[in-house]
């Protein structure tokens, strides 16, 4: 049997959240590269950080969408509260 899901499915949430998640990944990559200069690593330019974040944003977005879907289910009373 298939489960009827009310509200937004994870896929739709992921599509909506992707620009924000990819931007967060880009900022984190850029800041990490700046901190890496302390141990002799080269810094990434902001543009390179954005390009690298495009594919890395996909798994981060999927995890964020699953987390938001769980929070929505919990708020609707479909799941017990997380510990």
Secondary structure, DSSP 8 states (H G I E B T S, - for coil): ------S--HHHHHHHHHHHHHHHHHHHHHHHHHHHGGGT-----HHHHHHHHHHHHHHHHHHHHHHHHHHHHHHTTSS----
